[in-house]
Amino acid sequence: MTLDKLDIKILDILQQDCTVAVAEIGKKVGLSTTPCWRRIQKMEEMGVINKRVALLDAEKVNAPVTVFVFITTNQHSEDWLAKFHKAIEQFPEVVEFYRMSGHVDYLLRVVVPDIAAYDDFYKRLIEGVDIADVSSSFAMEQIKFTTQLPLHYAQSEEPTIDPIP
């Protein structure tokens, strides 16, 4: 799906605050409520908008410590991968999970209340899956955090979702 300038404007507003009323979004982008809502629905149907969520304050929900966990394995069988992926899904502390290129095979972003909670997580992790090496780095300061994706890469010149009057 190619997005036009109106779609990009709508997505920009939703990325900043998904609770903005559709009528207000329409007003900001120059559409009436119904065509604006139809564009949003179309972007949801096409998977451009995956979900709408609330972003929580980590301090206020007692998960202020961010740990980046670098995992290396010497096993790359389908069975091991399936077991590893299933194991990681069981940890609510893991908020991001990536398969990497280079020297590290996997990167996890883990959030916990403190070092003791991380140690508990670590013990449960290595108990459940055979891992060659685990290295952890604790974030000292969060300098930038956003869930907003850069939208200038998505823009096309031609509208693809017909505006409905």
DSSP file (Angstrom, degrees, kcal/mol; ACC not computed):
  #  RESIDUE AA STRUCTURE BP1 BP2  ACC     N-H-->O    O-->H-N    N-H-->O    O-->H-N    TCO  KAPPA ALPHA  PHI   PSI    X-CA   Y-CA   Z-CA
    1    1 A M              0   0    0      0, 0.0     2,-0.4     0, 0.0   159,-0.0   0.000 360.0 360.0 360.0 129.5    0.0    0.0    0.0
    2    2 A T        -     0   0    0    158,-0.0     2,-0.3   153,-0.0   158,-0.2  -0.825 360.0-141.9 -97.8 138.6    1.3    3.4   -0.9
    3    3 A L  B     -a  155   0A   0    151,-0.9   153,-2.0    -2,-0.4     2,-0.1  -0.774   8.3-148.6-102.7 142.9    0.4    6.3    1.3
    4    4 A D     >  -     0   0    0     -2,-0.3     4,-2.3   151,-0.2     5,-0.2  -0.425  38.6 -88.4 -99.8-177.4   -0.4    9.8    0.2
    5    5 A K  H  > S+     0   0    0    151,-0.2     4,-2.1     1,-0.2     5,-0.1   0.851 126.4  51.1 -61.9 -36.4    0.1   13.1    2.0
    6    6 A L  H  > S+     0   0    0      2,-0.2     4,-2.5     1,-0.2    -1,-0.2   0.911 109.2  50.8 -67.9 -41.1   -3.2   13.0    3.8
    7    7 A D  H  > S+     0   0    0      1,-0.2     4,-2.9     2,-0.2    -2,-0.2   0.928 110.1  50.5 -59.2 -44.5   -2.5    9.4    5.1
    8    8 A I  H  X S+     0   0    0     -4,-2.3     4,-2.5     1,-0.2    -1,-0.2   0.906 110.0  49.6 -61.3 -42.9    0.9   10.6    6.3
    9    9 A K  H  X S+     0   0    0     -4,-2.1     4,-2.0     2,-0.2    -1,-0.2   0.914 111.8  48.7 -63.1 -42.4   -0.7   13.5    8.2
   10   10 A I  H  X S+     0   0    0     -4,-2.5     4,-2.6     1,-0.2    -2,-0.2   0.937 112.3  48.3 -62.0 -47.3   -3.2   11.2    9.8
   11   11 A L  H  X S+     0   0    0     -4,-2.9     4,-2.6     1,-0.2    -2,-0.2   0.881 108.4  54.8 -62.1 -38.6   -0.5    8.7   10.8
   12   12 A D  H  X S+     0   0    0     -4,-2.5     4,-1.3    -5,-0.2    -1,-0.2   0.926 110.5  45.5 -60.7 -44.9    1.6   11.5   12.2
   13   13 A I  H  X S+     0   0    0     -4,-2.0     4,-2.3     1,-0.2     3,-0.3   0.934 113.8  48.8 -63.7 -46.7   -1.3   12.7   14.4
   14   14 A L  H  < S+     0   0    0     -4,-2.6    -2,-0.2     1,-0.2    -1,-0.2   0.860 107.6  54.8 -64.5 -35.6   -2.1    9.1   15.5
   15   15 A Q  H  < S+     0   0    0     -4,-2.6    -1,-0.2     1,-0.2     3,-0.2   0.827 111.8  45.0 -66.8 -29.6    1.5    8.4   16.4
   16   16 A Q  H  < S-     0   0    0     -4,-1.3    -2,-0.2    -3,-0.3     2,-0.2   0.874 139.8  -7.7 -79.4 -38.2    1.5   11.4   18.7
   17   17 A D    ><  -     0   0    0     -4,-2.3     3,-1.3    -5,-0.1    -1,-0.3  -0.715  53.8-169.2-163.1 103.8   -1.8   10.7   20.3
   18   18 A C  T 3  S+     0   0    0     35,-0.3    -4,-0.1     1,-0.3    -3,-0.1   0.488  84.1  71.3 -78.0  -0.3   -4.2    7.9   19.2
   19   19 A T  T 3   +     0   0    0     -5,-0.1    -1,-0.3     2,-0.1     2,-0.1   0.477  66.5 119.5 -91.9  -2.0   -7.0    9.3   21.4
   20   20 A V  S <  S-     0   0    0     -3,-1.3     5,-0.0    -7,-0.2    -3,-0.0  -0.436  75.3-107.6 -62.4 132.1   -7.5   12.4   19.2
   21   21 A A     >  -     0   0    0     -2,-0.1     4,-2.4     1,-0.1     3,-0.4  -0.292  19.3-122.7 -62.3 145.2  -11.1   12.3   17.9
   22   22 A V  H  > S+     0   0    0      1,-0.2     4,-3.0     2,-0.2     5,-0.2   0.870 113.4  56.6 -58.0 -38.5  -11.5   11.4   14.3
   23   23 A A  H  > S+     0   0    0      1,-0.2     4,-2.1     2,-0.2    -1,-0.2   0.898 108.5  47.0 -60.7 -39.9  -13.4   14.7   13.7
   24   24 A E  H  > S+     0   0    0     -3,-0.4     4,-2.3     2,-0.2    -2,-0.2   0.893 111.7  50.1 -69.2 -40.5  -10.4   16.6   15.1
   25   25 A I  H  X S+     0   0    0     -4,-2.4     4,-1.8     2,-0.2    -2,-0.2   0.945 110.9  50.1 -61.2 -47.1   -8.0   14.6   13.0
   26   26 A G  H  X>S+     0   0    0     -4,-3.0     5,-3.2     1,-0.2     4,-1.3   0.911 109.6  50.6 -56.9 -44.6  -10.1   15.3    9.9
   27   27 A K  H  <5S+     0   0    0     -4,-2.1     3,-0.3     1,-0.2    -1,-0.2   0.904 109.9  50.9 -59.9 -42.7  -10.2   19.0   10.8
   28   28 A K  H  <5S+     0   0    0     -4,-2.3    -1,-0.2     1,-0.2    -2,-0.2   0.798 118.5  36.8 -67.8 -28.8   -6.3   19.1   11.1
   29   29 A V  H  <5S-     0   0    0     -4,-1.8    -1,-0.2    -3,-0.2    -2,-0.2   0.468 117.4-104.8-104.9  -2.4   -5.8   17.4    7.7
   30   30 A G  T  <5S+     0   0    0     -4,-1.3     2,-0.3     1,-0.3    -3,-0.2   0.794  79.8 115.5  88.1  29.4   -8.6   19.0    5.8
   31   31 A L      < -     0   0    0     -5,-3.2    -1,-0.3    -6,-0.2    -2,-0.2  -0.905  64.3-114.6-124.6 155.4  -11.1   16.2    5.6
   32   32 A S     >  -     0   0    0     -2,-0.3     4,-1.7   132,-0.2     5,-0.2  -0.382  43.7 -96.6 -78.1 170.9  -14.6   15.7    7.1
   33   33 A T  H  > S+     0   0    0      1,-0.2     4,-2.8     2,-0.2     5,-0.2   0.897 116.4  52.3 -59.4 -47.9  -15.1   13.0    9.7
   34   34 A T  H  > S+     0   0    0      1,-0.2     4,-2.5     2,-0.2    -1,-0.2   0.934 111.5  43.2 -62.3 -50.5  -16.3   10.1    7.4
   35   35 A P  H  > S+     0   0    0      0, 0.0     4,-1.9     0, 0.0    -1,-0.2   0.873 115.1  51.6 -63.9 -32.6  -13.6   10.2    4.8
   36   36 A C  H  X S+     0   0    0     -4,-1.7     4,-2.2     2,-0.2    -2,-0.2   0.945 110.8  47.4 -65.3 -46.9  -11.0   10.6    7.6
   37   37 A W  H  X S+     0   0    0     -4,-2.8     4,-2.8     1,-0.2    -1,-0.2   0.891 110.0  53.4 -61.0 -40.3  -12.4    7.6    9.4
   38   38 A R  H  X S+     0   0    0     -4,-2.5     4,-2.5    -5,-0.2    -1,-0.2   0.886 108.0  50.4 -63.9 -38.2  -12.5    5.5    6.2
   39   39 A R  H  X S+     0   0    0     -4,-1.9     4,-2.5     2,-0.2    -1,-0.2   0.925 111.4  48.1 -63.9 -44.1   -8.8    6.3    5.6
   40   40 A I  H  X S+     0   0    0     -4,-2.2     4,-2.0     2,-0.2    -2,-0.2   0.934 112.6  48.5 -62.1 -45.6   -8.0    5.2    9.1
   41   41 A Q  H  X S+     0   0    0     -4,-2.8     4,-2.8     1,-0.2    -2,-0.2   0.909 111.1  50.6 -60.6 -42.4  -10.0    2.0    8.7
   42   42 A K  H  X S+     0   0    0     -4,-2.5     4,-2.3     1,-0.2     6,-0.2   0.906 109.7  49.9 -62.9 -42.1   -8.3    1.2    5.4
   43   43 A M  H  <>S+     0   0    0     -4,-2.5     5,-1.8     2,-0.2     6,-1.7   0.838 111.7  49.2 -67.5 -31.1   -4.9    1.7    6.9
   44   44 A E  H ><5S+     0   0    0     -4,-2.0     3,-1.1     4,-0.2    -2,-0.2   0.924 111.3  48.8 -69.4 -44.9   -5.9   -0.7    9.7
   45   45 A E  H 3<5S+     0   0    0     -4,-2.8    -2,-0.2     1,-0.3    -1,-0.2   0.865 111.6  49.6 -61.4 -37.0   -7.2   -3.3    7.2
   46   46 A M  T 3<5S-     0   0    0     -4,-2.3    -1,-0.3    -5,-0.2    -2,-0.2   0.510 116.2-115.1 -82.3  -4.5   -3.9   -3.0    5.2
   47   47 A G  T < 5S+     0   0    0     -3,-1.1    -3,-0.2    -4,-0.3     3,-0.1   0.552  84.0 120.0  83.2   7.2   -1.8   -3.5    8.4
   48   48 A V  S   <S+     0   0    0     -5,-1.8     2,-0.7     1,-0.2    -4,-0.2   0.925  80.3  44.7 -66.8 -43.7   -0.3    0.0    8.3
   49   49 A I  S    S+     0   0    0     -6,-1.7    -2,-0.3    -9,-0.2    -1,-0.2  -0.908  72.4 178.0 -99.5 112.0   -1.8    0.6   11.7
   50   50 A N        -     0   0    0     -2,-0.7     2,-0.3     1,-0.3    -1,-0.2   0.900  60.1 -31.3 -82.2 -43.6   -1.2   -2.5   13.7
   51   51 A K        -     0   0    0     -4,-0.0     2,-0.5     2,-0.0    -1,-0.3  -0.974  51.1-120.0-166.3 164.9   -2.7   -1.4   17.0
   52   52 A R        +     0   0    0     -2,-0.3     2,-0.3    -3,-0.1   -37,-0.0  -0.979  41.1 170.6-117.8 129.6   -3.4    1.6   19.2
   53   53 A V        -     0   0    0     -2,-0.5     2,-0.5     2,-0.0   -35,-0.3  -0.826  35.4-113.8-135.3 167.8   -1.9    1.5   22.7
   54   54 A A        -     0   0    0     -2,-0.3     2,-0.5   -36,-0.0    -2,-0.0  -0.907  28.3-138.4-101.4 134.0   -1.2    3.5   25.8
   55   55 A L        -     0   0    0     -2,-0.5     2,-0.2     2,-0.0    92,-0.0  -0.830  23.4-149.9 -93.2 125.9    2.4    4.2   26.6
   56   56 A L        -     0   0    0     -2,-0.5     2,-0.7     1,-0.0     3,-0.1  -0.587  18.3-110.8 -98.3 156.5    3.1    3.8   30.3
   57   57 A D     >  -     0   0    0     -2,-0.2     4,-1.1     1,-0.2     3,-0.3  -0.779  24.4-151.1 -83.9 114.6    5.6    5.5   32.5
   58   58 A A  T  4>S+     0   0    0     -2,-0.7     5,-3.1     1,-0.2     3,-0.4   0.853  93.8  53.4 -58.4 -38.4    8.2    2.8   33.4
   59   59 A E  T >45S+     0   0    0      1,-0.2     3,-1.4     3,-0.2    -1,-0.2   0.917 107.7  50.3 -61.8 -43.5    9.0    4.5   36.8
   60   60 A K  T 345S+     0   0    0     -3,-0.3    -1,-0.2     1,-0.3    -2,-0.2   0.668 112.3  46.2 -75.4 -16.3    5.3    4.6   37.8
   61   61 A V  T 3<5S-     0   0    0     -4,-1.1    -1,-0.3    -3,-0.4    -2,-0.2   0.152 118.2-110.7-108.3  17.7    4.7    0.9   37.0
   62   62 A N  T < 5S+     0   0    0     -3,-1.4    -3,-0.2    -5,-0.1    -2,-0.1   0.876  88.9 109.7  58.1  46.2    8.0   -0.1   38.8
   63   63 A A      < +     0   0    0     -5,-3.1    -4,-0.2    -6,-0.1    -3,-0.1  -0.345  28.4 137.0-137.3  55.4    9.9   -1.2   35.7
   64   64 A P        +     0   0    0      0, 0.0     2,-0.6     0, 0.0    -5,-0.1   0.619  45.3  87.0 -82.9 -12.1   12.5    1.6   35.6
   65   65 A V  E     -B  112   0B   0     47,-2.5    47,-2.3    -7,-0.1     2,-0.5  -0.782  58.8-163.5 -96.4 123.8   15.7   -0.4   34.8
   66   66 A T  E     -B  111   0B   0     -2,-0.6    73,-2.8    73,-0.4     2,-0.4  -0.906   7.0-173.6-106.2 129.8   16.4   -1.2   31.1
   67   67 A V  E     -BC 110 138B   0     43,-3.0    43,-3.0    -2,-0.5     2,-0.6  -0.985  15.8-150.0-125.0 129.7   18.8   -3.9   30.3
   68   68 A F  E     -BC 109 137B   0     69,-3.1    69,-2.4    -2,-0.4     2,-0.5  -0.890  18.1-160.6 -97.0 122.7   20.1   -4.8   26.8
   69   69 A V  E     -BC 108 136B   0     39,-2.6    39,-2.5    -2,-0.6     2,-0.6  -0.916   4.5-160.0-112.5 121.9   20.8   -8.5   26.6
   70   70 A F  E     -BC 107 135B   0     65,-3.6    65,-2.5    -2,-0.5     2,-0.4  -0.891  12.4-167.4-103.8 122.1   23.1   -9.8   23.9
   71   71 A I  E     -BC 106 134B   0     35,-2.8    35,-2.4    -2,-0.6    34,-1.6  -0.927   9.0-173.5-118.0 132.6   22.8  -13.5   23.2
   72   72 A T  E     - C   0 133B   0     61,-2.7    61,-2.3    -2,-0.4    60,-1.1  -0.967   8.4-175.9-120.4 139.7   25.0  -15.7   21.2
   73   73 A T        -     0   0    0     -2,-0.4    58,-0.1    59,-0.2    -2,-0.0  -0.927  29.0-155.5-130.6 156.9   24.3  -19.3   20.4
   74   74 A N  S    S+     0   0    0     -2,-0.3     2,-0.5     0, 0.0    57,-0.1   0.236  78.6  83.5-110.3  10.3   26.1  -22.1   18.7
   75   75 A Q        +     0   0    0     55,-0.2    57,-0.1     1,-0.1    -2,-0.0  -0.955  41.0 162.7-115.8 129.9   22.8  -23.9   17.8
   76   76 A H        +     0   0    0     -2,-0.5    -1,-0.1     4,-0.0     2,-0.1   0.059  29.0 132.6-133.5  25.9   20.8  -22.8   14.8
   77   77 A S     >  -     0   0    0      1,-0.1     4,-2.5     4,-0.0     5,-0.2  -0.386  66.6-116.8 -75.6 158.2   18.5  -25.8   14.2
   78   78 A E  H  > S+     0   0    0      1,-0.2     4,-2.5     2,-0.2     5,-0.2   0.886 115.9  53.2 -60.6 -39.6   14.8  -25.2   13.6
   79   79 A D  H  > S+     0   0    0      2,-0.2     4,-2.4     1,-0.2    -1,-0.2   0.928 110.3  45.9 -62.9 -45.6   13.9  -27.0   16.8
   80   80 A W  H  > S+     0   0    0      2,-0.2     4,-2.9     1,-0.2     5,-0.2   0.927 112.7  50.9 -63.5 -44.4   16.3  -24.9   18.9
   81   81 A L  H  X S+     0   0    0     -4,-2.5     4,-2.8     1,-0.2     5,-0.2   0.917 111.2  48.0 -59.9 -43.7   15.0  -21.7   17.3
   82   82 A A  H  X S+     0   0    0     -4,-2.5     4,-2.3     1,-0.2    -1,-0.2   0.921 113.7  47.1 -63.6 -43.6   11.4  -22.6   17.9
   83   83 A K  H  X S+     0   0    0     -4,-2.4     4,-2.3     2,-0.2    -2,-0.2   0.908 113.8  48.3 -63.6 -42.4   12.2  -23.5   21.6
   84   84 A F  H  X S+     0   0    0     -4,-2.9     4,-2.5     2,-0.2     5,-0.2   0.937 112.2  47.4 -64.8 -47.9   14.1  -20.3   22.1
   85   85 A H  H  X S+     0   0    0     -4,-2.8     4,-1.9     1,-0.2    -2,-0.2   0.914 113.2  48.9 -60.8 -43.0   11.4  -18.1   20.5
   86   86 A K  H  X S+     0   0    0     -4,-2.3     4,-0.7    -5,-0.2    -1,-0.2   0.901 110.8  51.1 -63.9 -40.6    8.7  -19.8   22.6
   87   87 A A  H >< S+     0   0    0     -4,-2.3     3,-1.0     1,-0.2     4,-0.3   0.922 109.2  49.7 -62.7 -44.3   10.8  -19.4   25.8
   88   88 A I  H >< S+     0   0    0     -4,-2.5     3,-1.8     1,-0.3     6,-0.2   0.868 102.8  61.3 -64.9 -36.3   11.3  -15.6   25.2
   89   89 A E  H 3< S+     0   0    0     -4,-1.9    -1,-0.3     1,-0.3    -2,-0.2   0.752  96.3  62.6 -60.8 -22.8    7.6  -15.1   24.6
   90   90 A Q  T << S+     0   0    0     -3,-1.0    -1,-0.3    -4,-0.7    -2,-0.2   0.559  86.3  84.0 -80.3  -8.6    7.0  -16.3   28.2
   91   91 A F    X   -     0   0    0     -3,-1.8     3,-1.3    -4,-0.3    -1,-0.1  -0.838  55.0-171.3-101.4 106.3    9.0  -13.4   29.7
   92   92 A P  T 3  S+     0   0    0      0, 0.0    -1,-0.2     0, 0.0    19,-0.1   0.737  84.7  70.1 -65.9 -19.2    6.9  -10.3   30.1
   93   93 A E  T 3  S+     0   0    0     17,-0.1    18,-2.4    -3,-0.1     2,-0.8   0.754  80.3  84.8 -67.8 -23.5   10.1   -8.5   31.0
   94   94 A V  E <   +D  110   0B   0     -3,-1.3    16,-0.2    -6,-0.2     3,-0.1  -0.720  49.6 166.9 -83.6 110.9   11.3   -8.8   27.4
   95   95 A V  E     +     0   0B   0     14,-2.6     2,-0.3    -2,-0.8    -1,-0.2   0.606  67.8  28.1-101.6 -15.4    9.7   -5.8   25.6
   96   96 A E  E     -D  109   0B   0     13,-1.3    13,-2.3     2,-0.0     2,-0.3  -0.992  62.8-176.6-144.5 145.9   11.8   -6.1   22.4
   97   97 A F  E     +D  108   0B   0     -2,-0.3     2,-0.4    11,-0.2    11,-0.2  -0.959   8.5 176.7-148.2 119.6   13.4   -9.2   20.8
   98   98 A Y  E     -D  107   0B   0      9,-2.7     9,-2.3    -2,-0.3     2,-0.5  -0.963  28.3-139.1-129.9 141.8   15.5   -9.1   17.6
   99   99 A R  E     -D  106   0B   0     -2,-0.4     7,-0.3     7,-0.2     2,-0.2  -0.882  39.3-158.6 -91.5 131.2   17.5  -11.6   15.6
  100  100 A M        -     0   0    0      5,-3.2     2,-0.3    -2,-0.5     0, 0.0  -0.634  18.3-131.7-114.0 163.4   20.7   -9.9   14.7
  101  101 A S  S    S+     0   0    0     -2,-0.2     3,-0.4     5,-0.0     2,-0.3  -0.721  72.7  34.1-100.6 163.2   23.5  -10.1   12.1
  102  102 A G  S    S-     0   0    0     -2,-0.3    -2,-0.1     1,-0.2     0, 0.0  -0.644 118.6 -23.8  96.6-152.2   27.2   -9.9   13.2
  103  103 A H  S    S+     0   0    0     -2,-0.3     2,-0.4   -31,-0.0    -1,-0.2   0.748 122.7  65.1 -74.7 -25.7   28.7  -11.3   16.4
  104  104 A V        -     0   0    0     -3,-0.4   -32,-0.2     1,-0.1     3,-0.1  -0.837  62.3-164.0-101.4 135.1   25.5  -11.3   18.5
  105  105 A D  S    S+     0   0    0    -34,-1.6    -5,-3.2    -2,-0.4     2,-0.3   0.863  72.6  17.1 -84.9 -38.5   22.7  -13.6   17.4
  106  106 A Y  E     -BD  71  99B   0    -35,-2.4   -35,-2.8    -7,-0.3     2,-0.4  -0.975  58.3-158.9-138.0 149.0   19.9  -12.0   19.4
  107  107 A L  E     -BD  70  98B   0     -9,-2.3    -9,-2.7    -2,-0.3     2,-0.4  -0.998  12.4-172.5-127.0 129.3   19.2   -8.7   21.2
  108  108 A L  E     -BD  69  97B   0    -39,-2.5   -39,-2.6    -2,-0.4     2,-0.6  -0.933  16.2-150.8-117.4 143.7   16.6   -8.4   23.9
  109  109 A R  E     -BD  68  96B   0    -13,-2.3   -14,-2.6    -2,-0.4   -13,-1.3  -0.977  24.9-173.4-110.2 119.9   15.4   -5.2   25.6
  110  110 A V  E     -BD  67  94B   0    -43,-3.0   -43,-3.0    -2,-0.6     2,-0.4  -0.906  12.5-159.4-116.9 137.4   14.4   -6.2   29.1
  111  111 A V  E     +B   66   0B   0    -18,-2.4   -45,-0.2    -2,-0.4    -2,-0.0  -0.978  22.9 155.7-120.2 132.8   12.7   -3.9   31.7
  112  112 A V  E     -B   65   0B   0    -47,-2.3   -47,-2.5    -2,-0.4     3,-0.1  -0.912  50.2-111.9-145.6 166.6   12.7   -4.7   35.4
  113  113 A P  S    S-     0   0    0      0, 0.0     2,-0.3     0, 0.0   -50,-0.1   0.855  89.0 -23.4 -72.6 -33.9   12.5   -3.0   38.8
  114  114 A D  S  > S-     0   0    0    -49,-0.1     4,-1.8   -52,-0.1     5,-0.1  -0.930  74.8 -78.3-164.2-179.2   16.1   -3.5   39.8
  115  115 A I  H  > S+     0   0    0     -2,-0.3     4,-2.6     1,-0.2     5,-0.2   0.862 123.2  56.7 -65.1 -36.6   19.2   -5.6   39.5
  116  116 A A  H  > S+     0   0    0      1,-0.2     4,-2.0     2,-0.2    -1,-0.2   0.902 106.8  49.2 -62.2 -40.5   17.9   -8.4   41.7
  117  117 A A  H  > S+     0   0    0      2,-0.2     4,-2.4     1,-0.2    -1,-0.2   0.879 110.7  50.9 -66.2 -37.1   14.9   -8.8   39.4
  118  118 A Y  H  X S+     0   0    0     -4,-1.8     4,-3.2     2,-0.2    -2,-0.2   0.919 107.4  52.9 -65.3 -41.5   17.2   -8.9   36.4
  119  119 A D  H  X S+     0   0    0     -4,-2.6     4,-2.3     2,-0.2    -2,-0.2   0.903 109.2  49.3 -60.0 -40.9   19.2  -11.6   38.1
  120  120 A D  H  X S+     0   0    0     -4,-2.0     4,-2.1     2,-0.2    -1,-0.2   0.927 112.0  48.5 -62.2 -45.7   16.0  -13.6   38.6
  121  121 A F  H  X S+     0   0    0     -4,-2.4     4,-2.5     1,-0.2    -2,-0.2   0.935 110.5  51.8 -57.6 -47.7   15.2  -13.1   34.9
  122  122 A Y  H  X S+     0   0    0     -4,-3.2     4,-2.5     1,-0.2     5,-0.3   0.905 108.9  49.7 -58.0 -45.4   18.7  -14.1   33.9
  123  123 A K  H  X S+     0   0    0     -4,-2.3     4,-1.4     1,-0.2    -1,-0.2   0.904 112.5  47.0 -63.1 -42.0   18.5  -17.4   35.9
  124  124 A R  H  X S+     0   0    0     -4,-2.1     4,-1.4     2,-0.2    -1,-0.2   0.878 111.6  53.1 -66.8 -37.0   15.1  -18.3   34.4
  125  125 A L  H  X S+     0   0    0     -4,-2.5     4,-1.4     1,-0.2     3,-0.4   0.956 112.1  41.5 -62.8 -52.4   16.4  -17.5   30.9
  126  126 A I  H  < S+     0   0    0     -4,-2.5    -1,-0.2     1,-0.2     5,-0.2   0.735 111.6  57.7 -73.1 -20.5   19.5  -19.7   31.1
  127  127 A E  H  < S+     0   0    0     -4,-1.4    -1,-0.2    -5,-0.3    -2,-0.2   0.853 109.9  44.1 -72.2 -34.4   17.6  -22.5   32.8
  128  128 A G  H  < S+     0   0    0     -4,-1.4     2,-0.4    -3,-0.4    -2,-0.2   0.749 118.2  31.2 -85.3 -25.2   15.1  -22.7   29.9
  129  129 A V  S  < S-     0   0    0     -4,-1.4     2,-0.7    -5,-0.1    -1,-0.2  -0.993  76.4-117.0-141.6 140.7   17.3  -22.6   26.9
  130  130 A D        +     0   0    0     -2,-0.4     2,-0.4    -3,-0.1   -55,-0.2  -0.677  42.8 175.6 -77.2 113.6   20.8  -23.7   26.0
  131  131 A I        -     0   0    0     -2,-0.7   -58,-0.2    -5,-0.2     3,-0.1  -0.958  30.5-150.1-124.1 138.3   22.7  -20.5   25.2
  132  132 A A  S    S-     0   0    0    -60,-1.1     2,-0.3    -2,-0.4   -59,-0.2   0.904  80.8  -0.4 -73.7 -41.7   26.4  -20.2   24.4
  133  133 A D  E     -C   72   0B   0    -61,-2.3   -61,-2.7     2,-0.0     2,-0.4  -0.991  55.0-168.7-154.0 139.8   26.9  -16.6   25.8
  134  134 A V  E     +C   71   0B   0     -2,-0.3     2,-0.4   -63,-0.2   -63,-0.2  -0.999  10.3 178.7-129.4 128.6   24.8  -13.9   27.4
  135  135 A S  E     -C   70   0B   0    -65,-2.5   -65,-3.6    -2,-0.4     2,-0.4  -0.991   9.4-160.6-129.7 139.2   26.1  -10.4   28.0
  136  136 A S  E     -C   69   0B   0     -2,-0.4     2,-0.4   -67,-0.2   -67,-0.2  -0.936   9.5-168.9-125.2 143.2   24.1   -7.6   29.5
  137  137 A S  E     -C   68   0B   0    -69,-2.4   -69,-3.1    -2,-0.4     2,-0.5  -0.997  16.7-143.2-128.8 127.5   24.4   -3.8   29.5
  138  138 A F  E     -C   67   0B   0     -2,-0.4     2,-0.4   -71,-0.2   -71,-0.2  -0.761  20.7-122.8 -90.7 130.2   22.3   -1.7   31.9
  139  139 A A        -     0   0    0    -73,-2.8   -73,-0.4    -2,-0.5     3,-0.1  -0.573  21.8-169.3 -71.2 127.6   21.1    1.6   30.5
  140  140 A M  S    S+     0   0    0     -2,-0.4     2,-0.3     1,-0.3    -1,-0.2   0.806  71.5   4.4 -86.5 -33.3   22.3    4.4   32.6
  141  141 A E        -     0   0    0      0, 0.0     2,-0.8     0, 0.0    -1,-0.3  -0.972  64.9-132.3-154.8 135.1   20.2    7.2   31.1
  142  142 A Q        +     0   0    0     -2,-0.3     3,-0.1     1,-0.2    -3,-0.0  -0.827  28.7 172.0 -89.8 114.4   17.4    7.2   28.5
  143  143 A I        +     0   0    0     -2,-0.8     2,-0.4     1,-0.3    -1,-0.2   0.830  67.3  11.2 -94.1 -38.0   18.3   10.0   26.2
  144  144 A K        +     0   0    0      2,-0.0    -1,-0.3     0, 0.0     2,-0.3  -0.992  61.7 168.3-142.8 136.1   15.7    9.4   23.5
  145  145 A F        +     0   0    0     -2,-0.4     2,-0.3    -3,-0.1    -3,-0.0  -0.955  12.8 149.7-145.2 126.5   12.7    7.2   23.4
  146  146 A T        -     0   0    0     -2,-0.3    -2,-0.0     1,-0.1     0, 0.0  -0.990  36.4-160.5-151.0 151.0    9.9    7.3   20.8
  147  147 A T        +     0   0    0     -2,-0.3     2,-0.4  -132,-0.2    -1,-0.1   0.371  64.1 113.3-104.9  -0.9    7.5    4.9   19.3
  148  148 A Q        -     0   0    0   -133,-0.0  -136,-0.1  -132,-0.0    -2,-0.0  -0.593  59.5-145.3 -77.0 123.9    7.0    7.3   16.3
  149  149 A L        -     0   0    0     -2,-0.4     2,-0.4     1,-0.1  -134,-0.1  -0.601  28.1-100.7 -83.8 148.3    8.3    5.9   13.0
  150  150 A P        -     0   0    0      0, 0.0     3,-0.4     0, 0.0     4,-0.1  -0.570  36.0-169.8 -69.2 124.5    9.8    8.3   10.5
  151  151 A L    >>  +     0   0    0     -2,-0.4     3,-1.2     1,-0.2     4,-0.7   0.567  66.2  86.3 -96.0  -9.9    7.0    8.9    8.0
  152  152 A H  T 34 S+     0   0    0      1,-0.3     3,-0.2     2,-0.2    -1,-0.2   0.732  87.5  57.2 -66.7 -18.6    8.9   10.7    5.3
  153  153 A Y  T 34 S+     0   0    0     -3,-0.4    -1,-0.3     1,-0.2    -2,-0.1   0.731 103.9  53.3 -78.7 -21.6   10.0    7.4    3.8
  154  154 A A  T <4 S+     0   0    0     -3,-1.2  -151,-0.9    -4,-0.1    -2,-0.2   0.621  83.7 110.0 -88.6 -14.2    6.4    6.2    3.3
  155  155 A Q  B  <  -a    3   0A   0     -4,-0.7     2,-0.3    -3,-0.2  -151,-0.2  -0.378  41.8-175.9 -76.0 137.3    5.1    9.2    1.4
  156  156 A S        -     0   0    0   -153,-2.0  -151,-0.2    -2,-0.1     4,-0.1  -0.778  30.6-127.6-117.7 169.2    4.2    9.0   -2.3
  157  157 A E  S    S+     0   0    0     -2,-0.3  -152,-0.1  -153,-0.1  -153,-0.1   0.767  89.1  68.6 -86.9 -26.7    3.0   11.8   -4.5
  158  158 A E  S    S-     0   0    0   -155,-0.1     2,-0.2  -154,-0.1    -2,-0.1  -0.778  85.1-120.1-100.0 135.4   -0.1   10.1   -5.8
  159  159 A P        +     0   0    0      0, 0.0     3,-0.1     0, 0.0  -156,-0.1  -0.486  27.9 179.3 -67.4 139.5   -3.1    9.5   -3.5
  160  160 A T        +     0   0    0      1,-0.2     2,-0.7  -158,-0.2  -157,-0.1   0.608  68.8  60.8-115.2 -21.1   -3.9    5.8   -3.3
  161  161 A I  S    S-     0   0    0   -159,-0.0    -1,-0.2     3,-0.0  -154,-0.1  -0.933  91.8-127.3-107.3 112.1   -6.9    5.9   -1.0
  162  162 A D        -     0   0    0     -2,-0.7     2,-0.2    -3,-0.1    -2,-0.0  -0.338  21.4-119.7 -62.5 128.7   -9.6    7.9   -2.7
  163  163 A P        -     0   0    0      0, 0.0    -1,-0.1     0, 0.0  -127,-0.1  -0.472  23.9-144.7 -65.4 138.5  -10.9   10.7   -0.5
  164  164 A I              0   0    0     -2,-0.2  -132,-0.2  -132,-0.1  -126,-0.1  -0.928 360.0 360.0-108.1 123.5  -14.6   10.3    0.1
  165  165 A P              0   0    0      0, 0.0    -1,-0.1     0, 0.0  -131,-0.1   0.518 360.0 360.0 -64.3 360.0  -16.5   13.6    0.3
